[in-house]
Amino acid sequence: MATEGQNMPFIKNLASSDRKTRSSAVDTLRTFLTAPTTVRKLTEIDYLKLWKGLFYSVWMCDRPIPQQNLCADLAGLLSVLPTPNDDECAVVIPFLRAFWATLSREWTSIDVLRMEKYLLLVRRVFGASIAWAGDGKTKTKGKRWTGTRAENMLRLLEEWPLEKTGDLSKVSVGLRLHVLDIWVDEAEKLELLKDEESDETSEESKKFLERLRHIVEIQAKSTCKPVRLRARESLADDRLPWNRDDAQDEELDGDDNDDRNGWGGFDD
């Protein structure tokens, strides 16, 4: 049975040496991905073919500004993917799973001259993924990291970039390290680290952040020393709310000690 992938002739143009041809192919892909009935027919293999083409589109892209624009455009594809009412993760999660599978497969083949743009691509897609997880269907304003989107995104992170079994043949050390480098930055951009008054929305964001913390803590027990160290460093980041709380407690303890041990003034 023919797959929908056979109706995606633009894929080969994604890796064209001609910039205009590549840009046109990305635009065609964006239009293609907005059609719910078409996209939901795509298989895992089709998504992998798409990301292989997009991987080489980045590979062929030269100069910083075009590279930055392309990485932003690819991360922006999440915002045009259909989110059907019956399963709003049916398209986005397979699309992202193929992204992580492709980057994991190709990571060690990226030469040092090209690595910078792939680091940026991972950052942009990771940030867009976390943002998408907080945009579930809700009547309240603002992001709410709860429900189906948040749960499926956390499971995906455990399955791929921060794969929890420690299988370095599935996700290489370099890719793991980079995700551990950026997760706090991207959480901060989305205001997940804000210390607000306790309300329903902030409680949900705190729970999501705690789940992220747990995923990273698993990496802190990795058999790979660089992964262990990087995970522990990221968990100790001063911007994270649990570290701010610890610092405040230490400061208060210090004040108490000063009162007990410091000069108490003249005796009467």
C-alpha atoms as a printed R data frame, in Angstrom:
    type eleno elety resid chain resno       x      y      z
1   ATOM     1    CA   MET     A     1   0.000  0.000  0.000
2   ATOM     2    CA   ALA     A     2   1.398  3.368 -1.005
3   ATOM     3    CA   THR     A     3   2.092  5.804  1.797
4   ATOM     4    CA   GLU     A     4   1.404  9.508  1.832
5   ATOM     5    CA   GLY     A     5   5.165  9.983  1.695
6   ATOM     6    CA   GLN     A     6   5.120  9.144 -2.015
7   ATOM     7    CA   ASN     A     7   3.105 12.332 -2.500
8   ATOM     8    CA   MET     A     8   5.849 14.509 -1.010
9   ATOM     9    CA   PRO     A     9   8.123 15.222 -3.996
10  ATOM    10    CA   PHE     A    10   9.330 18.428 -2.325
11  ATOM    11    CA   ILE     A    11  11.446 16.389  0.104
12  ATOM    12    CA   LYS     A    12  14.335 16.042 -2.335
13  ATOM    13    CA   ASN     A    13  14.340 19.817 -2.825
14  ATOM    14    CA   LEU     A    14  14.889 20.390  0.889
15  ATOM    15    CA   ALA     A    15  18.516 19.312  0.409
16  ATOM    16    CA   SER     A    16  19.063 21.272 -2.806
17  ATOM    17    CA   SER     A    17  22.295 23.236 -3.175
18  ATOM    18    CA   ASP     A    18  20.200 26.175 -4.394
19  ATOM    19    CA   ARG     A    19  18.934 28.395 -1.570
20  ATOM    20    CA   LYS     A    20  15.765 29.480 -3.361
21  ATOM    21    CA   THR     A    21  14.848 25.877 -4.123
22  ATOM    22    CA   ARG     A    22  15.337 24.927 -0.463
23  ATOM    23    CA   SER     A    23  13.291 27.884  0.760
24  ATOM    24    CA   SER     A    24  10.486 27.052 -1.649
25  ATOM    25    CA   ALA     A    25  10.504 23.432 -0.465
26  ATOM    26    CA   VAL     A    26  10.201 24.536  3.182
27  ATOM    27    CA   ASP     A    27   7.250 26.761  2.248
28  ATOM    28    CA   THR     A    28   5.617 23.854  0.417
29  ATOM    29    CA   LEU     A    29   6.193 21.627  3.428
30  ATOM    30    CA   ARG     A    30   4.577 24.191  5.724
31  ATOM    31    CA   THR     A    31   1.483 24.274  3.518
32  ATOM    32    CA   PHE     A    32   1.443 20.473  3.309
33  ATOM    33    CA   LEU     A    33   1.563 20.136  7.095
34  ATOM    34    CA   THR     A    34  -1.500 22.331  7.628
35  ATOM    35    CA   ALA     A    35  -3.855 19.798  6.000
36  ATOM    36    CA   PRO     A    36  -5.236 17.602  8.837
37  ATOM    37    CA   THR     A    37  -6.609 14.783  6.680
38  ATOM    38    CA   THR     A    38  -3.341 14.519  4.761
39  ATOM    39    CA   VAL     A    39  -0.931 14.728  7.673
40  ATOM    40    CA   ARG     A    40  -2.759 12.209  9.836
41  ATOM    41    CA   LYS     A    41  -2.117  9.589  7.152
42  ATOM    42    CA   LEU     A    42   1.641  9.963  7.490
43  ATOM    43    CA   THR     A    43   3.535  7.022  8.917
44  ATOM    44    CA   GLU     A    44   6.592  6.977 11.155
45  ATOM    45    CA   ILE     A    45   8.716  6.375  8.056
46  ATOM    46    CA   ASP     A    46   7.166  9.401  6.347
47  ATOM    47    CA   TYR     A    47   8.039 11.661  9.279
48  ATOM    48    CA   LEU     A    48  11.583 10.307  9.270
49  ATOM    49    CA   LYS     A    49  11.859 11.075  5.546
50  ATOM    50    CA   LEU     A    50  10.654 14.617  6.186
51  ATOM    51    CA   TRP     A    51  13.232 15.205  8.899
52  ATOM    52    CA   LYS     A    52  16.014 13.672  6.882
53  ATOM    53    CA   GLY     A    53  15.261 16.228  4.183
54  ATOM    54    CA   LEU     A    54  15.087 19.023  6.749
55  ATOM    55    CA   PHE     A    55  18.343 17.876  8.347
56  ATOM    56    CA   TYR     A    56  20.120 18.292  5.033
57  ATOM    57    CA   SER     A    57  18.346 21.568  4.407
58  ATOM    58    CA   VAL     A    58  20.124 22.864  7.508
59  ATOM    59    CA   TRP     A    59  23.325 21.155  6.369
60  ATOM    60    CA   MET     A    60  23.278 23.073  3.087
61  ATOM    61    CA   CYS     A    61  22.363 26.420  4.646
62  ATOM    62    CA   ASP     A    62  25.301 28.858  4.883
63  ATOM    63    CA   ARG     A    63  25.821 32.167  6.711
64  ATOM    64    CA   PRO     A    64  24.563 32.968 10.212
65  ATOM    65    CA   ILE     A    65  21.393 34.975  9.450
66  ATOM    66    CA   PRO     A    66  19.897 32.451  6.970
67  ATOM    67    CA   GLN     A    67  20.802 29.655  9.408
68  ATOM    68    CA   GLN     A    68  19.070 31.431 12.284
69  ATOM    69    CA   ASN     A    69  15.997 32.088 10.158
70  ATOM    70    CA   LEU     A    70  15.820 28.495  8.978
71  ATOM    71    CA   CYS     A    71  16.101 27.104 12.518
72  ATOM    72    CA   ALA     A    72  13.322 29.453 13.648
73  ATOM    73    CA   ASP     A    73  11.174 28.413 10.671
74  ATOM    74    CA   LEU     A    74  11.606 24.706 11.411
75  ATOM    75    CA   ALA     A    75  10.769 25.177 15.083
76  ATOM    76    CA   GLY     A    76   7.787 27.253 13.965
77  ATOM    77    CA   LEU     A    77   6.337 24.275 12.105
78  ATOM    78    CA   LEU     A    78   4.927 23.102 15.445
79  ATOM    79    CA   SER     A    79   2.520 26.018 15.403
80  ATOM    80    CA   VAL     A    80   0.997 24.999 12.046
81  ATOM    81    CA   LEU     A    81   0.640 21.279 12.727
82  ATOM    82    CA   PRO     A    82  -2.985 20.173 13.216
83  ATOM    83    CA   THR     A    83  -4.189 19.409 16.754
84  ATOM    84    CA   PRO     A    84  -7.382 17.355 16.223
85  ATOM    85    CA   ASN     A    85  -9.990 17.509 18.971
86  ATOM    86    CA   ASP     A    86  -9.975 13.743 19.391
87  ATOM    87    CA   ASP     A    87  -6.189 13.620 19.883
88  ATOM    88    CA   GLU     A    88  -4.300 16.903 19.786
89  ATOM    89    CA   CYS     A    89  -0.964 15.062 20.048
90  ATOM    90    CA   ALA     A    90  -1.618 12.746 17.078
91  ATOM    91    CA   VAL     A    91   0.530 14.786 14.675
92  ATOM    92    CA   VAL     A    92   2.909 16.861 16.803
93  ATOM    93    CA   ILE     A    93   4.384 14.041 18.900
94  ATOM    94    CA   PRO     A    94   5.201 11.747 15.923
95  ATOM    95    CA   PHE     A    95   6.656 14.778 14.120
96  ATOM    96    CA   LEU     A    96   8.913 15.574 17.088
97  ATOM    97    CA   ARG     A    97   9.796 11.938 17.683
98  ATOM    98    CA   ALA     A    98  11.117 11.804 14.123
99  ATOM    99    CA   PHE     A    99  13.088 15.012 14.752
100 ATOM   100    CA   TRP     A   100  14.837 13.560 17.804
101 ATOM   101    CA   ALA     A   101  15.381 10.202 16.123
102 ATOM   102    CA   THR     A   102  16.983 11.939 13.131
103 ATOM   103    CA   LEU     A   103  19.231 14.198 15.213
104 ATOM   104    CA   SER     A   104  20.224 11.262 17.400
105 ATOM   105    CA   ARG     A   105  21.135  9.183 14.354
106 ATOM   106    CA   GLU     A   106  23.093 11.944 12.627
107 ATOM   107    CA   TRP     A   107  24.670 13.745 15.594
108 ATOM   108    CA   THR     A   108  28.094 12.113 15.492
109 ATOM   109    CA   SER     A   109  28.374 12.760 11.742
110 ATOM   110    CA   ILE     A   110  28.077 16.546 12.139
111 ATOM   111    CA   ASP     A   111  31.460 18.184 11.652
112 ATOM   112    CA   VAL     A   112  32.721 20.965 13.874
113 ATOM   113    CA   LEU     A   113  32.106 23.653 11.232
114 ATOM   114    CA   ARG     A   114  28.407 22.777 11.043
115 ATOM   115    CA   MET     A   115  27.747 21.946 14.680
116 ATOM   116    CA   GLU     A   116  26.827 25.496 15.690
117 ATOM   117    CA   LYS     A   117  23.701 25.601 13.531
118 ATOM   118    CA   TYR     A   118  22.517 22.210 14.754
119 ATOM   119    CA   LEU     A   119  22.973 23.307 18.346
120 ATOM   120    CA   LEU     A   120  20.738 26.263 17.526
121 ATOM   121    CA   LEU     A   121  18.197 24.026 15.796
122 ATOM   122    CA   VAL     A   122  17.933 21.780 18.864
123 ATOM   123    CA   ARG     A   123  17.534 24.813 21.121
124 ATOM   124    CA   ARG     A   124  14.783 26.296 18.967
125 ATOM   125    CA   VAL     A   125  12.865 23.034 18.597
126 ATOM   126    CA   PHE     A   126  13.220 22.177 22.293
127 ATOM   127    CA   GLY     A   127  11.940 25.619 23.286
128 ATOM   128    CA   ALA     A   128   9.029 25.420 20.830
129 ATOM   129    CA   SER     A   129   8.183 21.943 22.134
130 ATOM   130    CA   ILE     A   130   7.937 23.078 25.750
131 ATOM   131    CA   ALA     A   131   5.883 26.103 24.681
132 ATOM   132    CA   TRP     A   132   3.509 23.837 22.738
133 ATOM   133    CA   ALA     A   133   3.103 21.618 25.796
134 ATOM   134    CA   GLY     A   134   1.757 24.635 27.688
135 ATOM   135    CA   ASP     A   135  -0.769 25.618 25.013
136 ATOM   136    CA   GLY     A   136  -3.404 22.939 25.586
137 ATOM   137    CA   LYS     A   137  -7.049 23.707 24.960
138 ATOM   138    CA   THR     A   138  -8.233 25.739 27.945
139 ATOM   139    CA   LYS     A   139 -10.574 28.646 28.619
140 ATOM   140    CA   THR     A   140  -8.127 30.359 30.942
141 ATOM   141    CA   LYS     A   141  -5.533 32.857 29.801
142 ATOM   142    CA   GLY     A   142  -1.849 32.058 29.793
143 ATOM   143    CA   LYS     A   143  -0.016 28.789 29.452
144 ATOM   144    CA   ARG     A   144  -1.004 25.737 31.454
145 ATOM   145    CA   TRP     A   145   1.429 22.840 31.465
146 ATOM   146    CA   THR     A   146  -1.092 20.155 32.206
147 ATOM   147    CA   GLY     A   147  -3.206 17.545 30.476
148 ATOM   148    CA   THR     A   148  -2.515 15.521 27.360
149 ATOM   149    CA   ARG     A   149   0.021 17.839 25.746
150 ATOM   150    CA   ALA     A   150   2.213 18.168 28.811
151 ATOM   151    CA   GLU     A   151   2.079 14.459 29.632
152 ATOM   152    CA   ASN     A   152   2.936 13.353 26.095
153 ATOM   153    CA   MET     A   153   5.761 15.877 25.794
154 ATOM   154    CA   LEU     A   154   7.343 14.701 29.037
155 ATOM   155    CA   ARG     A   155   7.130 11.098 27.882
156 ATOM   156    CA   LEU     A   156   8.769 12.049 24.600
157 ATOM   157    CA   LEU     A   157  11.658 13.736 26.414
158 ATOM   158    CA   GLU     A   158  12.165 10.555 28.432
159 ATOM   159    CA   GLU     A   159  12.068  8.512 25.247
160 ATOM   160    CA   TRP     A   160  14.543 10.530 23.205
161 ATOM   161    CA   PRO     A   161  16.813 13.478 24.074
162 ATOM   162    CA   LEU     A   162  16.902 12.585 27.772
163 ATOM   163    CA   GLU     A   163  16.341  8.884 27.219
164 ATOM   164    CA   LYS     A   164  16.196  7.338 30.669
165 ATOM   165    CA   THR     A   165  17.811  3.935 30.236
166 ATOM   166    CA   GLY     A   166  21.225  5.443 29.466
167 ATOM   167    CA   ASP     A   167  21.436  3.895 25.993
168 ATOM   168    CA   LEU     A   168  24.188  6.003 24.397
169 ATOM   169    CA   SER     A   169  23.730  4.186 21.096
170 ATOM   170    CA   LYS     A   170  20.221  5.630 20.920
171 ATOM   171    CA   VAL     A   171  20.984  9.176 22.071
172 ATOM   172    CA   SER     A   172  24.638 10.200 21.903
173 ATOM   173    CA   VAL     A   173  26.513 11.922 24.722
174 ATOM   174    CA   GLY     A   174  26.848 15.166 22.759
175 ATOM   175    CA   LEU     A   175  23.116 15.550 22.142
176 ATOM   176    CA   ARG     A   176  22.268 14.721 25.751
177 ATOM   177    CA   LEU     A   177  24.797 17.272 27.000
178 ATOM   178    CA   HIS     A   178  23.363 19.991 24.801
179 ATOM   179    CA   VAL     A   179  19.800 19.401 25.989
180 ATOM   180    CA   LEU     A   180  21.050 19.452 29.572
181 ATOM   181    CA   ASP     A   181  22.770 22.764 28.772
182 ATOM   182    CA   ILE     A   182  19.628 24.456 27.444
183 ATOM   183    CA   TRP     A   183  16.633 23.159 29.364
184 ATOM   184    CA   VAL     A   184  16.854 25.728 32.166
185 ATOM   185    CA   ASP     A   185  17.330 28.590 29.671
186 ATOM   186    CA   GLU     A   186  14.243 27.582 27.710
187 ATOM   187    CA   ALA     A   187  12.173 27.045 30.862
188 ATOM   188    CA   GLU     A   188  13.127 30.534 32.006
189 ATOM   189    CA   LYS     A   189  12.108 32.089 28.672
190 ATOM   190    CA   LEU     A   190   8.664 30.554 29.087
191 ATOM   191    CA   GLU     A   191   8.421 31.884 32.658
192 ATOM   192    CA   LEU     A   192   8.276 28.395 34.117
193 ATOM   193    CA   LEU     A   193  10.758 29.493 36.773
194 ATOM   194    CA   LYS     A   194   8.780 32.483 38.028
195 ATOM   195    CA   ASP     A   195   8.025 32.460 41.723
196 ATOM   196    CA   GLU     A   196   4.417 33.626 41.796
197 ATOM   197    CA   GLU     A   197   1.635 33.466 44.330
198 ATOM   198    CA   SER     A   198   0.031 30.057 44.549
199 ATOM   199    CA   ASP     A   199  -2.820 29.799 42.038
200 ATOM   200    CA   GLU     A   200  -4.041 27.035 39.773
201 ATOM   201    CA   THR     A   201  -1.931 28.054 36.768
202 ATOM   202    CA   SER     A   202   1.311 28.457 38.719
203 ATOM   203    CA   GLU     A   203   0.731 25.164 40.530
204 ATOM   204    CA   GLU     A   204   0.421 23.372 37.193
205 ATOM   205    CA   SER     A   205   3.620 24.970 35.892
206 ATOM   206    CA   LYS     A   206   5.400 23.960 39.101
207 ATOM   207    CA   LYS     A   207   4.272 20.355 38.655
208 ATOM   208    CA   PHE     A   208   5.502 20.364 35.048
209 ATOM   209    CA   LEU     A   209   8.856 21.789 36.155
210 ATOM   210    CA   GLU     A   210   9.100 19.125 38.860
211 ATOM   211    CA   ARG     A   211   8.561 16.453 36.217
212 ATOM   212    CA   LEU     A   212  11.353 17.988 34.154
213 ATOM   213    CA   ARG     A   213  13.512 17.977 37.258
214 ATOM   214    CA   HIS     A   214  12.859 14.264 37.744
215 ATOM   215    CA   ILE     A   215  13.818 13.506 34.124
216 ATOM   216    CA   VAL     A   216  17.108 15.388 34.549
217 ATOM   217    CA   GLU     A   217  17.778 13.701 37.896
218 ATOM   218    CA   ILE     A   218  17.725 10.367 36.075
219 ATOM   219    CA   GLN     A   219  20.496 11.698 33.821
220 ATOM   220    CA   ALA     A   220  22.413 12.629 36.975
221 ATOM   221    CA   LYS     A   221  22.661  8.887 37.665
222 ATOM   222    CA   SER     A   222  23.960  8.034 34.199
223 ATOM   223    CA   THR     A   223  26.849  5.615 33.797
224 ATOM   224    CA   CYS     A   224  28.452  8.304 31.599
225 ATOM   225    CA   LYS     A   225  30.436 10.730 33.776
226 ATOM   226    CA   PRO     A   226  30.068 13.841 31.535
227 ATOM   227    CA   VAL     A   227  26.288 13.340 31.439
228 ATOM   228    CA   ARG     A   228  26.141 12.893 35.234
229 ATOM   229    CA   LEU     A   229  28.154 16.038 35.851
230 ATOM   230    CA   ARG     A   230  26.239 18.179 33.355
231 ATOM   231    CA   ALA     A   231  22.901 17.042 34.757
232 ATOM   232    CA   ARG     A   232  23.978 17.885 38.299
233 ATOM   233    CA   GLU     A   233  25.282 21.281 37.195
234 ATOM   234    CA   SER     A   234  21.982 22.117 35.516
235 ATOM   235    CA   LEU     A   235  19.978 21.021 38.562
236 ATOM   236    CA   ALA     A   236  22.103 23.337 40.724
237 ATOM   237    CA   ASP     A   237  21.330 26.384 38.552
238 ATOM   238    CA   ASP     A   238  20.534 29.383 40.779
239 ATOM   239    CA   ARG     A   239  17.536 30.288 38.610
240 ATOM   240    CA   LEU     A   240  15.651 27.134 39.554
241 ATOM   241    CA   PRO     A   241  13.081 27.758 42.299
242 ATOM   242    CA   TRP     A   242  14.246 24.940 44.589
243 ATOM   243    CA   ASN     A   243  17.759 26.416 44.616
244 ATOM   244    CA   ARG     A   244  16.414 29.874 45.425
245 ATOM   245    CA   ASP     A   245  14.452 28.385 48.315
246 ATOM   246    CA   ASP     A   246  17.573 26.659 49.632
247 ATOM   247    CA   ALA     A   247  19.552 29.893 49.380
248 ATOM   248    CA   GLN     A   248  16.856 31.795 51.304
249 ATOM   249    CA   ASP     A   249  16.811 29.135 54.018
250 ATOM   250    CA   GLU     A   250  20.589 29.354 54.367
251 ATOM   251    CA   GLU     A   251  20.390 33.127 54.563
252 ATOM   252    CA   LEU     A   252  17.763 32.942 57.296
253 ATOM   253    CA   ASP     A   253  19.828 30.376 59.189
254 ATOM   254    CA   GLY     A   254  22.796 32.691 58.901
255 ATOM   255    CA   ASP     A   255  20.782 35.577 60.346
256 ATOM   256    CA   ASP     A   256  19.722 33.430 63.287
257 ATOM   257    CA   ASN     A   257  23.316 32.449 63.951
258 ATOM   258    CA   ASP     A   258  24.359 36.090 63.859
259 ATOM   259    CA   ASP     A   259  21.744 36.891 66.486
260 ATOM   260    CA   ARG     A   260  22.957 34.057 68.680
261 ATOM   261    CA   ASN     A   261  26.684 34.462 68.192
262 ATOM   262    CA   GLY     A   262  27.106 38.120 67.341
263 ATOM   263    CA   TRP     A   263  27.700 41.101 69.647
264 ATOM   264    CA   GLY     A   264  24.578 41.734 71.718
265 ATOM   265    CA   GLY     A   265  25.380 45.265 72.773
266 ATOM   266    CA   PHE     A   266  26.349 46.710 76.186
267 ATOM   267    CA   ASP     A   267  25.073 45.116 79.347
268 ATOM   268    CA   ASP     A   268  22.953 47.315 81.529
